[in-house]
Amino acid sequence: MRFTPFIAGTAVALVGSTSGYATEYLTIAQAQQAIFPGAIFTDAALRLTHTQVKAVSEKSGVRLRSPDILVWRASTGGWFFVDEVLGKHEFITYAVGLDSKGAVCGVEILIYKESYGQQVQNPQWRAQFTGKTAASPLKLDDDIKNISGATLSSRHVMEGVKRILAIHETALAHS
């Protein structure tokens, strides 16, 4: 991954951004509270096995770049993930909260580096993911609306959420 948590996982350190347009919308701690208000978080970082990586890729249809997963357990129930996907040229750092049953309860954009396509930060667009599970189709222009001018960012955030749902189903659903 191109980022690492520091200070007990409450902020994000970036490695070598080439964009002059980077916008940090939220820190990890702010995103955690936005998705799980009042919760306390326990680091539950995962390293998936080769078999789990293969299963996640097969279930989601999305390649997993690293077996190392940034995830925290929320004291109120559920899981909080931080991940990155490629926009058009730059990485988008985002967070996904899943309730105790594995349904999306929130998606937040933490850092967006592209010079255009910031519409994925729009709360109405991100709200489309609420309630989605690993069994949901998650298809752009079907159950997730595309954003004109941000097609790649829309597609890749959607694929990232799909991957997070597959990670949960593969490695955490019975935890």
ZIFENDA-V129285 format. One record per residue. N is the residue number from 1. RES is the residue in one letter. PHI is phi in whole degrees, -180 to 180 (* if undefined). OMEGA is omega in radians with two decimals (999 if undefined). Layout:
n: <N N>
res: <RES RES>
phi: <PHI PHI>
omega: <OMEGA OMEGA>
This chain:
n: <1 2 3 4 5 6 7 8 9 10 11 12 13 14 15 16 17 18 19 20 21 22 23 24 25 26 27 28 29 30 31 32 33 34 35 36 37 38 39 40 41 42 43 44 45 46 47 48 49 50 51 52 53 54 55 56 57 58 59 60 61 62 63 64 65 66 67 68 69 70 71 72 73 74 75 76 77 78 79 80 81 82 83 84 85 86 87 88 89 90 91 92 93 94 95 96 97 98 99 100 101 102 103 104 105 106 107 108 109 110 111 112 113 114 115 116 117 118 119 120 121 122 123 124 125 126 127 128 129 130 131 132 133 134 135 136 137 138 139 140 141 142 143 144 145 146 147 148 149 150 151 152 153 154 155 156 157 158 159 160 161 162 163 164 165 166 167 168 169 170 171 172 173 174 175>
res: <M R F T P F I A G T A V A L V G S T S G Y A T E Y L T I A Q A Q Q A I F P G A I F T D A A L R L T H T Q V K A V S E K S G V R L R S P D I L V W R A S T G G W F F V D E V L G K H E F I T Y A V G L D S K G A V C G V E I L I Y K E S Y G Q Q V Q N P Q W R A Q F T G K T A A S P L K L D D D I K N I S G A T L S S R H V M E G V K R I L A I H E T A L A H S>
phi: <* -98 -141 -138 -75 -145 50 55 74 -103 -147 -121 -104 -98 -111 52 -76 -101 -89 -92 -111 -59 -125 -95 -84 -145 -84 -59 -61 -66 -66 -58 -72 -67 -88 -126 -56 81 -75 -109 -115 -113 -60 -133 -48 -116 -124 -73 -76 -57 -64 -66 -59 -62 -63 -62 -62 -68 -67 -92 74 -126 -67 -96 -73 -145 -79 -88 -117 -87 -147 -129 -95 -88 -63 -89 102 108 -133 -124 -114 -123 -148 -131 -133 -81 -77 -96 -125 -121 -81 -110 -94 -139 -128 -132 -106 -118 -73 -65 -97 92 -95 -65 -114 177 -132 -128 -93 -91 -136 -126 -107 -71 -84 -150 92 -64 -61 -66 -76 -61 -58 -67 -68 -65 -65 -60 -82 -58 89 -70 -127 -62 -84 -73 -66 44 -122 -66 72 -116 -94 -123 -74 -77 -112 -60 89 -140 -59 -67 -63 -60 -62 -73 -64 -60 -64 -64 -63 -61 -65 -60 -61 -69 -62 -59 -62 -79 -117 -126 -56 -108 -88>
omega: <-3.06 3.09 3.11 3.09 3.02 -3.05 3.10 3.04 -3.10 3.10 -3.10 3.03 -3.12 3.10 2.97 3.04 3.10 -3.07 3.02 -3.05 -3.06 3.08 3.04 -3.13 -3.08 2.93 3.08 -3.13 3.12 3.12 3.10 -3.12 3.08 -3.10 -3.12 -3.09 3.07 -3.10 2.99 -3.02 3.08 3.12 3.13 -3.09 -3.08 2.86 -3.11 3.05 3.09 3.14 3.11 3.11 3.13 -3.14 3.13 3.14 3.14 -3.12 -3.04 -3.04 -3.09 3.13 3.08 -3.07 -3.09 3.08 -3.11 -3.04 3.06 -3.10 3.09 3.03 3.12 -3.13 3.14 -3.13 3.11 -3.02 3.12 -3.10 2.96 -3.07 3.05 2.98 3.09 3.01 2.99 -3.12 -3.01 3.13 3.03 3.07 -3.07 3.12 3.10 3.01 3.07 3.10 -3.06 3.11 3.10 3.09 3.12 3.05 3.06 3.03 3.11 3.02 -3.14 -3.11 3.12 -3.02 -3.09 3.12 3.10 3.12 -3.11 -3.13 3.08 3.08 -3.08 -3.11 3.14 3.12 -3.12 -3.13 3.11 -3.08 -3.08 3.13 3.14 3.13 3.10 3.13 3.14 -3.10 -3.07 3.11 3.11 -3.09 3.09 3.10 3.03 -3.11 3.06 3.06 3.10 -3.10 3.12 -3.06 -3.11 3.10 3.11 -3.11 -3.04 3.04 3.11 3.11 3.09 3.10 3.10 3.12 3.12 3.11 3.11 3.08 3.13 -3.11 -3.08 -2.96 -3.02 -3.01 -3.09 -3.13 999>
